[in-house]
Amino acid sequence: MFGWIDGAGVLLLLSAAALLAGCGPKYEIRTARLPLTLGDSTAQLLVHEAEAPGPTYISVHDNEDTAVEAALNVIGHHGGRVVELQHNGERNMQFSVEDTVYTVDPNRIFTDAGIRASLDTLSTYSDAAHAAVRAFAEALLDRYALADLGVVVTIHNNTGENYSILSYLDDGDYAMDALFTHLSAEDDPDDFFFVTDRALYDALRAGGFNVVMQDNARVTDDGSLSVYAARAGVPYVNVEAQHGHFEQQARMIEYLHRLLMERDDVNPPA
């Protein structure tokens, strides 16, 4: 990702692909930084907003830079907003409560069952840590204002080794969580959409992409945003791609952008 500072001190972002193509972003992107407290620690929520309206893209893992760069490239050309959680540059968050250090996955904190499982798996569990994580999750949800988004869109990256659309096939680790799975003949299995809404599934499948629809009735409660959104009755879509697959992820986000802007229930940022 490349950028420069304009006269007002605003960082303007431009992807390598756009530079090579000789075309810069159409819209200026302004960034606000909002502090969020987790126990005795502080994280930052960066809100990158283009001058033109469009969907909001949420990034919760601080090491998934390809996803953020691809989304910033899209909103620079088409409008919208990227909300990026920054903490320690890693996937998981460390925080302290009463001099004890804990670790939690920031995409496994939106239900009580998810908080407990994440703490147990990554560090240790305590009621005090649970309360701190729950307060942090509620603050995040308040900032995201999911009910106002119409469709919740997250952006993620994977390593291509342990997680892909193949994980949702009949013999995959997450087969029980999938209601429908469409495997594209052209795309890398690591690059796929994950949705909770049948209309979005059908539209993305028609576009020729890899796509999984979550089984909202039987999905494992891992505390992820997809589980929370399904329970809240808000359509959800994740744009998942392998680290480094910038051009493919940008293409996926751009396709989704155009699809969502045609829907009546998508509220662009104010």
TIMAR-5978 format. One record per residue: residue in three letters; x, y, z of N, C-alpha, C in turn; residue number from 1. Coordinates in Angstrom, 1 decimal, decimal comma. Example, Ala and Ser with C-alpha at 12.3 -4.5 7.8 and 13.67 -1.06 7.14 Angstrom:
% TIMAR-5978
NODE  res      nX      nY      nZ     caX     caY     caZ      cX      cY      cZ    n
NODE  ala    13,2    -5,7     7,8    12,3    -4,5     7,8    13,2    -3,3     7,8    1
NODE  ser    12,8    -2,2     7,1    13,7    -1,1     7,1    12,9     0,0     7,9    2
END
This chain:
% TIMAR-5978
NODE  res      nX      nY      nZ     caX     caY     caZ      cX      cY      cZ    n
NODE  met     0,8    -1,2     0,0     0,0     0,0     0,0     0,9     1,2     0,0    1
NODE  phe     0,6     2,2    -0,8     1,3     3,4    -0,9     0,4     4,6    -0,5    2
NODE  gly     0,9     5,7    -0,2     0,1     6,9     0,1     0,8     8,2     0,2    3
NODE  trp     0,1     9,3     0,4     0,7    10,6     0,5    -0,2    11,4     1,4    4
NODE  ile     0,3    12,5     1,9    -0,4    13,4     2,8    -0,9    14,6     2,0    5
NODE  asp    -2,2    14,9     2,1    -2,7    16,0     1,3    -2,5    17,3     2,2    6
NODE  gly    -2,9    18,4     1,7    -2,7    19,7     2,3    -3,4    19,8     3,7    7
NODE  ala    -4,4    19,0     3,9    -5,1    19,1     5,2    -4,6    18,0     6,2    8
NODE  gly    -3,5    17,4     5,8    -2,9    16,4     6,7    -3,6    15,1     6,7    9
NODE  val    -4,3    14,8     5,6    -5,1    13,5     5,5    -4,3    12,5     4,7   10
NODE  leu    -4,1    11,3     5,2    -3,4    10,3     4,5    -4,3     9,8     3,3   11
NODE  leu    -3,8     9,9     2,1    -4,5     9,4     1,0    -3,9     8,0     0,6   12
NODE  leu    -4,7     7,0     0,4    -4,2     5,6     0,2    -4,4     5,2    -1,2   13
NODE  leu    -3,4     4,5    -1,7    -3,4     4,0    -3,1    -2,8     2,7    -3,2   14
NODE  ser    -3,5     1,7    -3,8    -2,9     0,4    -3,9    -1,9     0,3    -5,0   15
NODE  ala    -1,0    -0,7    -4,8     0,0    -1,0    -5,8    -0,6    -1,3    -7,2   16
NODE  ala    -1,7    -2,0    -7,2    -2,4    -2,3    -8,4    -2,9    -1,0    -9,1   17
NODE  ala    -3,4    -0,1    -8,4    -3,8     1,2    -9,0    -2,7     2,0    -9,5   18
NODE  leu    -1,6     2,0    -8,7    -0,4     2,7    -9,2     0,1     2,2   -10,5   19
NODE  leu     0,2     0,8   -10,6     0,7     0,2   -11,8    -0,3     0,5   -13,0   20
NODE  ala    -1,6     0,6   -12,7    -2,5     0,9   -13,7    -2,5     2,4   -14,1   21
NODE  gly    -1,8     3,2   -13,3    -1,8     4,6   -13,7    -3,0     5,4   -13,3   22
NODE  cys    -3,8     4,8   -12,4    -5,0     5,5   -12,0    -5,1     5,6   -10,4   23
NODE  gly    -5,3     6,8    -9,9    -5,4     6,9    -8,5    -6,8     6,8    -8,0   24
NODE  pro    -7,0     6,8    -6,7    -8,4     6,7    -6,1    -9,2     7,9    -6,5   25
NODE  lys   -10,5     7,7    -6,7   -11,4     8,7    -7,1   -11,8     9,6    -5,9   26
NODE  tyr   -11,9     9,0    -4,7   -12,4     9,7    -3,5   -11,3     9,7    -2,4   27
NODE  glu   -11,2    10,9    -1,7   -10,4    11,0    -0,6   -10,9    10,2     0,6   28
NODE  ile    -9,9     9,6     1,3   -10,2     8,8     2,5    -9,7     9,5     3,7   29
NODE  arg   -10,6     9,7     4,7   -10,2    10,3     5,9   -10,3     9,3     7,0   30
NODE  thr    -9,4     9,4     8,0    -9,3     8,3     9,0    -9,4     9,0    10,4   31
NODE  ala   -10,3     8,4    11,2   -10,5     8,8    12,6   -10,0     7,6    13,5   32
NODE  arg    -9,4     7,9    14,6    -8,9     6,9    15,5    -9,6     7,0    16,8   33
NODE  leu   -10,2     5,9    17,2   -11,1     5,8    18,4   -10,5     4,8    19,4   34
NODE  pro   -10,1     5,2    20,6    -9,6     4,3    21,6   -10,7     3,4    22,2   35
NODE  leu   -10,4     2,2    22,4   -11,3     1,3    23,1   -10,5     0,5    24,2   36
NODE  thr   -11,2     0,4    25,4   -10,5    -0,2    26,5   -10,9    -1,7    26,6   37
NODE  leu    -9,9    -2,5    26,8   -10,1    -4,0    27,1    -9,3    -4,3    28,4   38
NODE  gly   -10,0    -4,4    29,5    -9,3    -4,6    30,8    -8,5    -3,4    31,1   39
NODE  asp    -7,2    -3,6    31,4    -6,2    -2,5    31,7    -5,5    -2,1    30,4   40
NODE  ser    -5,9    -2,6    29,3    -5,2    -2,3    28,0    -6,1    -1,5    27,1   41
NODE  thr    -5,5    -0,9    26,0    -6,2    -0,1    25,1    -5,9    -0,5    23,7   42
NODE  ala    -7,0    -0,6    22,9    -6,9    -0,9    21,5    -7,4     0,3    20,7   43
NODE  gln    -7,2     0,3    19,4    -7,6     1,5    18,6    -8,5     1,0    17,5   44
NODE  leu    -9,6     1,7    17,3   -10,5     1,4    16,2   -10,3     2,5    15,2   45
NODE  leu    -9,8     2,1    14,0    -9,6     3,1    12,9   -10,8     3,1    12,0   46
NODE  val   -11,3     4,2    11,7   -12,5     4,3    10,8   -12,0     5,1     9,6   47
NODE  his   -11,8     4,4     8,5   -11,4     5,0     7,2   -12,6     5,2     6,4   48
NODE  glu   -12,9     6,5     6,1   -14,2     6,8     5,4   -13,9     7,6     4,1   49
NODE  ala   -14,5     7,1     3,0   -14,4     7,8     1,8   -15,4     8,9     1,7   50
NODE  glu   -15,2     9,9     0,8   -16,1    11,0     0,6   -17,5    10,5     0,1   51
NODE  ala   -17,5     9,4    -0,6   -18,8     8,9    -1,2   -19,4     7,8    -0,3   52
NODE  pro   -20,7     7,7    -0,2   -21,3     6,6     0,6   -21,1     5,2     0,0   53
NODE  gly   -21,2     4,2     0,8   -21,1     2,8     0,4   -21,1     1,9     1,6   54
NODE  pro   -21,0     0,6     1,4   -21,0    -0,3     2,6   -19,9    -0,1     3,5   55
NODE  thr   -20,0    -0,7     4,7   -19,0    -0,7     5,7   -18,3    -2,0     5,8   56
NODE  tyr   -17,0    -2,1     5,8   -16,2    -3,3     5,8   -15,4    -3,4     7,1   57
NODE  ile   -15,6    -4,4     7,9   -15,1    -4,6     9,2   -13,9    -5,5     9,2   58
NODE  ser   -12,8    -5,1     9,8   -11,6    -6,0    10,0   -11,3    -6,1    11,5   59
NODE  val   -11,3    -7,3    12,0   -11,1    -7,5    13,5    -9,7    -8,1    13,8   60
NODE  his    -9,1    -8,7    12,8    -7,8    -9,3    13,1    -6,7    -8,4    12,6   61
NODE  asp    -5,7    -8,0    13,5    -4,8    -7,0    13,2    -3,7    -7,4    12,3   62
NODE  asn    -3,6    -8,7    12,0    -2,5    -9,2    11,1    -3,0    -9,5     9,7   63
NODE  glu    -4,3    -9,1     9,4    -4,9    -9,4     8,1    -4,8    -8,2     7,2   64
NODE  asp    -3,6    -7,8     6,8    -3,4    -6,5     6,1    -3,9    -6,6     4,7   65
NODE  thr    -3,8    -7,7     4,0    -4,3    -7,8     2,6    -5,7    -7,4     2,5   66
NODE  ala    -6,5    -7,9     3,4    -8,0    -7,6     3,4    -8,2    -6,1     3,6   67
NODE  val    -7,5    -5,4     4,5    -7,7    -4,0     4,7    -7,2    -3,2     3,5   68
NODE  glu    -6,1    -3,6     2,9    -5,6    -2,9     1,7    -6,6    -3,0     0,6   69
NODE  ala    -7,1    -4,2     0,4    -8,1    -4,4    -0,7    -9,3    -3,6    -0,5   70
NODE  ala    -9,8    -3,6     0,7   -11,0    -2,8     1,0   -10,8    -1,3     0,8   71
NODE  leu    -9,6    -0,8     1,3    -9,3     0,6     1,1    -9,2     1,0    -0,3   72
NODE  asn    -8,7     0,1    -1,1    -8,6     0,3    -2,6   -10,0     0,5    -3,2   73
NODE  val   -10,9    -0,4    -2,8   -12,3    -0,3    -3,3   -13,0     0,9    -2,9   74
NODE  ile   -12,9     1,3    -1,6   -13,7     2,5    -1,2   -13,1     3,7    -1,7   75
NODE  gly   -11,8     3,7    -2,0   -11,1     4,8    -2,7   -11,7     5,1    -4,1   76
NODE  his   -12,1     4,0    -4,7   -12,7     4,1    -6,1   -14,2     4,2    -6,1   77
NODE  his   -14,9     3,6    -5,1   -16,3     3,5    -5,2   -17,1     4,1    -4,0   78
NODE  gly   -16,4     4,4    -2,9   -17,0     4,9    -1,7   -17,3     3,8    -0,7   79
NODE  gly   -17,5     4,3     0,6   -17,8     3,4     1,7   -16,8     3,6     2,8   80
NODE  arg   -16,7     2,7     3,7   -16,0     2,8     5,0   -15,3     1,5     5,4   81
NODE  val   -14,1     1,6     5,9   -13,4     0,5     6,4   -13,2     0,7     7,9   82
NODE  val   -13,7    -0,2     8,8   -13,5    -0,1    10,2   -12,5    -1,1    10,6   83
NODE  glu   -11,3    -0,7    11,1   -10,2    -1,6    11,4    -9,8    -1,6    12,8   84
NODE  leu    -9,8    -2,8    13,5    -9,4    -2,9    14,8    -7,9    -3,1    14,9   85
NODE  gln    -7,2    -2,2    15,6    -5,7    -2,4    15,7    -5,4    -2,6    17,2   86
NODE  his    -4,4    -3,5    17,4    -4,0    -3,7    18,8    -2,5    -4,0    18,9   87
NODE  asn    -2,1    -5,2    18,5    -0,7    -5,6    18,6     0,0    -6,1    17,4   88
NODE  gly    -0,8    -6,0    16,3    -0,3    -6,5    15,0    -0,4    -7,9    14,8   89
NODE  glu    -1,1    -8,6    15,7    -1,3   -10,1    15,6    -2,8   -10,4    15,5   90
NODE  arg    -3,1   -11,7    15,3    -4,4   -12,1    15,1    -5,2   -11,9    16,5   91
NODE  asn    -4,6   -12,4    17,5    -5,2   -12,4    18,8    -4,8   -11,2    19,7   92
NODE  met    -5,6   -10,9    20,7    -5,4    -9,7    21,5    -5,0   -10,2    22,9   93
NODE  gln    -4,0    -9,5    23,4    -3,5    -9,7    24,8    -4,0    -8,5    25,6   94
NODE  phe    -4,4    -8,8    26,8    -4,9    -7,7    27,7    -4,7    -8,2    29,2   95
NODE  ser    -4,7    -7,2    30,1    -4,5    -7,6    31,5    -5,7    -7,1    32,3   96
NODE  val    -6,0    -7,9    33,3    -7,0    -7,6    34,3    -6,4    -8,0    35,7   97
NODE  glu    -6,3    -7,0    36,6    -5,7    -7,3    37,9    -4,4    -8,0    37,9   98
NODE  asp    -3,5    -7,5    37,0    -2,1    -8,0    36,9    -2,0    -9,4    36,2   99
NODE  thr    -3,1    -9,9    35,7    -3,1   -11,2    35,0    -3,2   -10,9    33,5  100
NODE  val    -2,4   -11,5    32,7    -2,4   -11,3    31,3    -3,3   -12,4    30,6  101
NODE  tyr    -4,2   -12,0    29,7    -5,1   -13,0    29,0    -4,9   -12,8    27,5  102
NODE  thr    -5,4   -13,8    26,8    -5,4   -13,7    25,3    -6,7   -14,1    24,8  103
NODE  val    -7,2   -13,4    23,8    -8,6   -13,7    23,3    -8,5   -13,4    21,8  104
NODE  asp    -9,3   -14,2    21,0    -9,5   -13,9    19,6   -10,6   -12,9    19,4  105
NODE  pro   -10,4   -11,7    18,8   -11,4   -10,6    18,8   -12,5   -11,0    17,8  106
NODE  asn   -12,5   -12,1    17,1   -13,7   -12,5    16,4   -14,4   -13,7    17,1  107
NODE  arg   -14,1   -13,9    18,4   -14,7   -15,0    19,1   -15,3   -14,4    20,5  108
NODE  ile   -15,8   -13,2    20,4   -16,1   -12,5    21,7   -17,5   -12,0    21,7  109
NODE  phe   -18,4   -12,3    20,7   -19,7   -11,7    20,6   -20,8   -12,5    21,2  110
NODE  thr   -20,5   -13,7    21,8   -21,4   -14,4    22,7   -20,6   -14,9    23,9  111
NODE  asp   -21,4   -15,1    25,0   -20,7   -15,6    26,2   -20,0   -16,9    26,0  112
NODE  ala   -20,6   -17,8    25,2   -20,0   -19,1    25,0   -18,7   -18,9    24,2  113
NODE  gly   -18,6   -18,0    23,3   -17,4   -17,7    22,5   -16,3   -17,1    23,4  114
NODE  ile   -16,7   -16,2    24,3   -15,7   -15,6    25,2   -15,1   -16,7    26,0  115
NODE  arg   -15,9   -17,5    26,6   -15,3   -18,6    27,5   -14,4   -19,5    26,7  116
NODE  ala   -14,8   -20,0    25,6   -14,0   -20,9    24,8   -12,7   -20,3    24,3  117
NODE  ser   -12,8   -19,0    23,9   -11,6   -18,3    23,4   -10,6   -18,1    24,6  118
NODE  leu   -11,0   -17,7    25,7   -10,1   -17,5    26,9    -9,5   -18,9    27,3  119
NODE  asp   -10,4   -19,9    27,4    -9,9   -21,2    27,8    -8,9   -21,7    26,8  120
NODE  thr    -9,1   -21,5    25,5    -8,2   -22,1    24,5    -6,9   -21,3    24,4  121
NODE  leu    -6,9   -20,0    24,5    -5,7   -19,2    24,2    -5,0   -18,8    25,5  122
NODE  ser    -5,6   -18,8    26,6    -4,9   -18,5    27,9    -5,5   -19,2    29,0  123
NODE  thr    -6,3   -18,5    29,8    -7,0   -19,1    30,9    -8,3   -18,3    31,2  124
NODE  tyr    -9,2   -18,9    31,9   -10,5   -18,2    32,1   -10,7   -17,7    33,5  125
NODE  ser   -11,3   -16,5    33,6   -11,7   -16,0    34,9   -13,0   -15,1    34,7  126
NODE  asp   -13,8   -15,0    35,7   -15,0   -14,2    35,6   -14,6   -12,7    35,3  127
NODE  ala   -13,5   -12,3    35,9   -13,1   -10,9    35,6   -12,7   -10,6    34,2  128
NODE  ala   -12,0   -11,6    33,6   -11,6   -11,5    32,2   -12,8   -11,6    31,3  129
NODE  his   -13,7   -12,5    31,6   -15,0   -12,6    30,8   -15,7   -11,2    30,8  130
NODE  ala   -15,8   -10,6    32,0   -16,6    -9,4    32,1   -15,9    -8,3    31,3  131
NODE  ala   -14,5    -8,3    31,3   -13,8    -7,3    30,5   -14,0    -7,4    29,0  132
NODE  val   -13,9    -8,7    28,6   -14,1    -9,0    27,2   -15,5    -8,7    26,7  133
NODE  arg   -16,5    -9,0    27,5   -17,9    -8,7    27,2   -18,1    -7,2    27,1  134
NODE  ala   -17,5    -6,4    28,0   -17,7    -5,0    27,9   -17,0    -4,4    26,6  135
NODE  phe   -15,9    -5,0    26,3   -15,2    -4,6    25,0   -16,0    -5,0    23,8  136
NODE  ala   -16,6    -6,2    23,8   -17,4    -6,6    22,7   -18,6    -5,7    22,5  137
NODE  glu   -19,2    -5,3    23,6   -20,4    -4,5    23,5   -20,0    -3,1    23,0  138
NODE  ala   -18,8    -2,6    23,4   -18,4    -1,3    22,9   -18,1    -1,4    21,4  139
NODE  leu   -17,5    -2,5    20,9   -17,3    -2,7    19,5   -18,6    -2,7    18,7  140
NODE  leu   -19,6    -3,5    19,2   -20,9    -3,6    18,6   -21,6    -2,2    18,5  141
NODE  asp   -21,4    -1,5    19,6   -22,0    -0,1    19,6   -21,3     0,8    18,5  142
NODE  arg   -20,0     0,6    18,4   -19,3     1,4    17,3   -19,7     0,9    15,9  143
NODE  tyr   -19,9    -0,4    15,8   -20,2    -0,9    14,5   -21,7    -0,6    14,1  144
NODE  ala   -22,6    -0,4    15,1   -24,0    -0,1    14,9   -24,6    -1,1    13,8  145
NODE  leu   -24,5    -2,4    14,1   -24,8    -3,4    13,1   -26,3    -3,3    12,6  146
NODE  ala   -27,2    -3,0    13,5   -28,6    -2,9    13,1   -28,8    -1,8    12,0  147
NODE  asp   -27,9    -0,8    12,0   -28,0     0,3    11,1   -27,3     0,0     9,8  148
NODE  leu   -26,5    -1,1     9,7   -25,8    -1,3     8,5   -26,6    -2,0     7,4  149
NODE  gly   -27,6    -2,7     7,8   -28,4    -3,4     6,8   -27,8    -4,8     6,5  150
NODE  val   -26,5    -4,8     6,1   -25,7    -6,0     5,9   -24,4    -5,8     6,6  151
NODE  val   -24,0    -6,8     7,4   -22,7    -6,7     8,1   -21,7    -7,4     7,1  152
NODE  val   -20,6    -6,6     6,8   -19,6    -7,2     5,9   -18,2    -7,2     6,7  153
NODE  thr   -17,6    -8,4     6,8   -16,3    -8,5     7,4   -15,3    -8,9     6,3  154
NODE  ile   -14,0    -8,6     6,6   -13,0    -8,9     5,6   -11,9    -9,7     6,4  155
NODE  his   -11,5   -10,8     5,9   -10,5   -11,7     6,5    -9,5   -12,2     5,6  156
NODE  asn    -8,3   -12,7     6,1    -7,3   -13,4     5,4    -7,0   -14,7     6,1  157
NODE  asn    -6,6   -15,7     5,3    -6,2   -17,0     5,8    -4,9   -17,4     5,3  158
NODE  thr    -4,3   -18,4     5,8    -2,9   -18,9     5,4    -3,0   -19,8     4,2  159
NODE  gly    -4,1   -20,4     3,9    -4,2   -21,3     2,8    -3,8   -22,7     3,2  160
NODE  glu    -3,5   -22,9     4,5    -3,1   -24,2     4,9    -4,1   -24,9     5,8  161
NODE  asn    -4,7   -24,2     6,7    -5,6   -24,7     7,7    -7,1   -24,4     7,5  162
NODE  tyr    -7,4   -23,4     6,6    -8,7   -23,0     6,4    -9,0   -22,5     5,0  163
NODE  ser   -10,1   -23,0     4,4   -10,5   -22,6     3,1   -11,9   -23,0     2,9  164
NODE  ile   -12,5   -22,9     1,7   -13,9   -23,3     1,5   -13,9   -24,8     1,6  165
NODE  leu   -12,8   -25,5     1,4   -12,8   -27,0     1,5   -13,1   -27,4     3,0  166
NODE  ser   -12,9   -26,5     3,9   -13,2   -26,8     5,3   -14,7   -27,1     5,6  167
NODE  tyr   -15,5   -26,6     4,6   -17,0   -26,7     4,7   -17,6   -27,8     3,9  168
NODE  leu   -16,8   -28,6     3,2   -17,3   -29,7     2,4   -17,5   -30,9     3,4  169
NODE  asp   -18,1   -32,0     2,9   -18,6   -33,0     3,7   -17,6   -33,6     4,7  170
NODE  asp   -16,3   -33,7     4,2   -15,3   -34,2     5,1   -14,4   -33,1     5,8  171
NODE  gly   -14,9   -31,9     5,7   -14,1   -30,8     6,3   -14,4   -30,6     7,8  172
NODE  asp   -13,5   -29,8     8,4   -13,7   -29,6     9,9   -14,9   -28,8    10,3  173
NODE  tyr   -15,4   -28,0     9,3   -16,6   -27,2     9,6   -17,8   -27,5     8,8  174
NODE  ala   -17,9   -28,8     8,4   -19,0   -29,2     7,5   -20,3   -29,0     8,2  175
NODE  met   -20,4   -29,2     9,5   -21,7   -29,1    10,2   -22,2   -27,6    10,2  176
NODE  asp   -21,3   -26,7    10,0   -21,7   -25,3    10,1   -22,3   -24,7     8,7  177
NODE  ala   -22,2   -25,5     7,7   -22,5   -25,1     6,3   -23,9   -25,7     5,9  178
NODE  leu   -24,8   -24,8     5,4   -26,0   -25,3     4,9   -25,9   -25,6     3,4  179
NODE  phe   -25,2   -24,6     2,7   -24,9   -24,8     1,2   -23,5   -24,4     1,0  180
NODE  thr   -22,8   -25,1     0,0   -21,5   -24,7    -0,4   -21,4   -24,8    -1,9  181
NODE  his   -20,8   -23,7    -2,5   -20,6   -23,7    -3,9   -19,1   -23,5    -4,2  182
NODE  leu   -18,5   -24,5    -4,9   -17,1   -24,5    -5,2   -16,9   -24,1    -6,7  183
NODE  ser   -16,3   -22,9    -6,9   -16,0   -22,4    -8,2   -15,0   -23,3    -8,9  184
NODE  ala   -15,1   -23,4   -10,2   -14,1   -24,2   -11,0   -12,9   -23,3   -11,3  185
NODE  glu   -13,0   -22,0   -11,1   -11,8   -21,1   -11,5   -11,1   -20,6   -10,3  186
NODE  asp   -11,7   -20,3    -9,2   -11,1   -19,6    -8,1   -10,4   -20,5    -7,1  187
NODE  asp    -9,4   -19,9    -6,5    -8,6   -20,6    -5,5    -9,6   -20,9    -4,3  188
NODE  pro    -9,5   -22,1    -3,7   -10,4   -22,5    -2,6   -10,2   -21,6    -1,4  189
NODE  asp    -9,0   -20,9    -1,3    -8,8   -20,1    -0,2    -9,5   -18,7    -0,2  190
NODE  asp   -10,0   -18,4    -1,4   -10,7   -17,2    -1,7   -12,2   -17,4    -1,8  191
NODE  phe   -13,0   -17,1    -0,8   -14,4   -17,4    -0,8   -15,2   -16,4     0,0  192
NODE  phe   -16,5   -16,4    -0,2   -17,5   -15,7     0,6   -18,1   -16,6     1,6  193
NODE  phe   -18,4   -16,1     2,7   -19,2   -16,8     3,8   -20,4   -15,9     4,2  194
NODE  val   -21,6   -16,4     4,0   -22,8   -15,6     4,2   -23,8   -16,3     5,1  195
NODE  thr   -24,7   -15,5     5,6   -25,8   -16,0     6,4   -27,2   -15,8     5,7  196
NODE  asp   -27,2   -15,3     4,5   -28,4   -14,9     3,8   -28,5   -15,6     2,5  197
NODE  arg   -29,6   -16,2     2,2   -29,8   -17,0     1,0   -29,7   -16,1    -0,3  198
NODE  ala   -30,3   -14,9    -0,2   -30,3   -14,1    -1,4   -28,8   -13,7    -1,8  199
NODE  leu   -28,0   -13,4    -0,8   -26,6   -13,1    -1,0   -25,9   -14,3    -1,5  200
NODE  tyr   -26,2   -15,5    -1,0   -25,5   -16,7    -1,4   -25,8   -17,0    -2,9  201
NODE  asp   -27,1   -16,8    -3,3   -27,5   -17,1    -4,7   -26,8   -16,1    -5,6  202
NODE  ala   -26,8   -14,8    -5,2   -26,2   -13,8    -6,0   -24,7   -14,0    -6,2  203
NODE  leu   -24,0   -14,3    -5,2   -22,5   -14,6    -5,2   -22,2   -15,8    -6,0  204
NODE  arg   -23,0   -16,8    -5,8   -22,9   -18,1    -6,6   -23,1   -17,8    -8,1  205
NODE  ala   -24,1   -17,0    -8,4   -24,3   -16,6    -9,8   -23,1   -15,8   -10,4  206
NODE  gly   -22,4   -15,1    -9,5   -21,2   -14,4   -10,0   -20,0   -15,3   -10,2  207
NODE  gly   -20,1   -16,6    -9,9   -19,0   -17,5   -10,2   -18,0   -17,6    -9,1  208
NODE  phe   -18,3   -17,1    -7,9   -17,4   -17,2    -6,8   -17,6   -18,4    -5,9  209
NODE  asn   -16,5   -18,8    -5,2   -16,7   -19,7    -4,1   -17,6   -19,1    -3,0  210
NODE  val   -18,5   -19,8    -2,5   -19,4   -19,2    -1,5   -20,0   -20,3    -0,6  211
NODE  val   -20,0   -20,0     0,7   -20,6   -20,9     1,7   -21,8   -20,1     2,4  212
NODE  met   -22,9   -20,9     2,6   -23,9   -20,3     3,5   -23,9   -21,0     4,8  213
NODE  gln   -23,9   -20,2     5,9   -23,9   -20,7     7,2   -25,2   -21,4     7,5  214
NODE  asp   -25,2   -22,5     8,2   -26,4   -23,1     8,7   -26,8   -22,4    10,0  215
NODE  asn   -27,6   -21,4     9,9   -27,9   -20,6    11,1   -28,6   -21,3    12,2  216
NODE  ala   -29,2   -22,4    11,9   -29,9   -23,2    13,0   -28,9   -24,1    13,8  217
NODE  arg   -27,8   -24,6    13,1   -27,0   -25,6    13,7   -25,5   -25,1    13,9  218
NODE  val   -25,2   -23,9    13,5   -23,8   -23,4    13,5   -23,3   -23,5    14,9  219
NODE  thr   -22,0   -23,8    15,1   -21,3   -23,9    16,4   -21,3   -22,4    16,9  220
NODE  asp   -21,6   -22,3    18,2   -21,5   -21,0    18,8   -20,1   -20,8    19,2  221
NODE  asp   -19,3   -20,2    18,3   -17,9   -19,9    18,6   -17,7   -18,4    19,0  222
NODE  gly   -18,8   -17,7    19,1   -18,7   -16,2    19,4   -18,4   -15,3    18,3  223
NODE  ser   -18,4   -15,9    17,1   -18,0   -15,0    15,9   -19,1   -14,1    15,5  224
NODE  leu   -18,7   -13,1    14,7   -19,6   -12,1    14,3   -20,7   -12,6    13,4  225
NODE  ser   -20,4   -13,7    12,7   -21,4   -14,4    11,8   -22,5   -15,0    12,7  226
NODE  val   -22,1   -15,6    13,8   -23,1   -16,2    14,7   -24,0   -15,1    15,4  227
NODE  tyr   -23,3   -14,0    15,8   -24,1   -12,9    16,4   -25,0   -12,3    15,4  228
NODE  ala   -24,6   -12,0    14,2   -25,4   -11,4    13,2   -26,6   -12,3    12,9  229
NODE  ala   -26,4   -13,6    12,8   -27,5   -14,5    12,4   -28,6   -14,4    13,5  230
NODE  arg   -28,1   -14,4    14,8   -29,1   -14,4    15,9   -29,8   -13,0    16,0  231
NODE  ala   -29,1   -12,0    15,5   -29,7   -10,6    15,5   -30,6   -10,4    14,3  232
NODE  gly   -30,6   -11,4    13,4   -31,4   -11,2    12,2   -30,9   -10,2    11,2  233
NODE  val   -29,6   -10,0    11,2   -28,9    -9,1    10,3   -28,1    -9,9     9,3  234
NODE  pro   -28,3    -9,7     8,0   -27,6   -10,4     7,0   -26,1   -10,2     7,1  235
NODE  tyr   -25,3   -11,2     6,9   -23,8   -11,1     7,1   -23,1   -11,7     5,9  236
NODE  val   -22,0   -11,1     5,6   -21,1   -11,7     4,6   -19,7   -11,4     4,9  237
NODE  asn   -18,8   -12,5     4,8   -17,4   -12,3     5,0   -16,7   -12,5     3,7  238
NODE  val   -15,8   -11,6     3,4   -14,9   -11,7     2,2   -13,6   -12,3     2,6  239
NODE  glu   -13,4   -13,6     2,4   -12,2   -14,3     2,9   -11,3   -14,6     1,7  240
NODE  ala   -10,0   -14,3     1,9    -9,0   -14,6     0,9    -7,6   -14,9     1,6  241
NODE  gln    -6,8   -15,5     0,8    -5,5   -15,9     1,3    -4,6   -14,6     1,5  242
NODE  his    -3,8   -14,6     2,5    -2,8   -13,5     2,6    -2,1   -13,3     1,3  243
NODE  gly    -2,0   -12,1     0,9    -1,3   -11,8    -0,4    -2,1   -11,8    -1,6  244
NODE  his    -3,3   -12,3    -1,6    -4,2   -12,4    -2,7    -4,9   -11,1    -2,9  245
NODE  phe    -4,2   -10,0    -3,0    -4,7    -8,7    -3,0    -5,7    -8,4    -4,2  246
NODE  glu    -5,3    -8,8    -5,4    -6,1    -8,5    -6,6    -7,4    -9,3    -6,5  247
NODE  gln    -7,4   -10,5    -6,1    -8,6   -11,3    -6,1    -9,5   -10,8    -5,0  248
NODE  gln    -8,9   -10,5    -3,8    -9,8   -10,0    -2,8   -10,4    -8,6    -3,1  249
NODE  ala    -9,7    -7,8    -3,8   -10,2    -6,5    -4,2   -11,3    -6,7    -5,3  250
NODE  arg   -11,1    -7,7    -6,1   -12,2    -8,0    -7,1   -13,5    -8,5    -6,4  251
NODE  met   -13,3    -9,3    -5,4   -14,4    -9,9    -4,6   -15,2    -8,7    -3,9  252
NODE  ile   -14,4    -7,8    -3,3   -15,0    -6,7    -2,6   -15,7    -5,8    -3,5  253
NODE  glu   -15,1    -5,5    -4,7   -15,7    -4,6    -5,7   -17,1    -5,3    -6,2  254
NODE  tyr   -17,1    -6,5    -6,4   -18,3    -7,2    -6,9   -19,4    -7,1    -5,8  255
NODE  leu   -19,0    -7,4    -4,5   -19,9    -7,3    -3,4   -20,4    -5,9    -3,2  256
NODE  his   -19,5    -4,9    -3,4   -19,9    -3,5    -3,3   -21,1    -3,2    -4,3  257
NODE  arg   -20,9    -3,5    -5,5   -22,0    -3,2    -6,5   -23,2    -4,0    -6,2  258
NODE  leu   -23,1    -5,2    -5,7   -24,3    -6,0    -5,3   -25,0    -5,4    -4,2  259
NODE  leu   -24,3    -4,9    -3,1   -24,9    -4,4    -2,0   -25,6    -3,0    -2,2  260
NODE  met   -24,9    -2,2    -3,1   -25,5    -0,9    -3,4   -26,8    -1,0    -4,2  261
NODE  glu   -27,1    -2,2    -4,7   -28,4    -2,4    -5,4   -29,5    -2,8    -4,4  262
NODE  arg   -29,1    -3,2    -3,2   -30,1    -3,6    -2,2   -30,7    -2,4    -1,4  263
NODE  asp   -31,9    -2,5    -1,1   -32,6    -1,4    -0,4   -32,2    -1,4     1,1  264
NODE  asp   -31,7    -2,5     1,6   -31,5    -2,5     3,1   -30,0    -2,2     3,5  265
NODE  val   -29,2    -1,7     2,5   -27,9    -1,3     2,8   -27,8     0,2     3,1  266
NODE  asn   -27,4     0,6     4,3   -27,4     2,0     4,7   -25,9     2,4     4,6  267
NODE  pro   -25,6     3,3     3,7   -24,2     3,8     3,6   -23,9     4,6     4,9  268
NODE  pro   -22,6     4,8     5,2   -22,2     5,6     6,3   -22,6     7,0     6,2  269
NODE  ala   -22,9     7,6     7,3   -23,4     9,0     7,3   -22,2    10,0     7,1  270
END
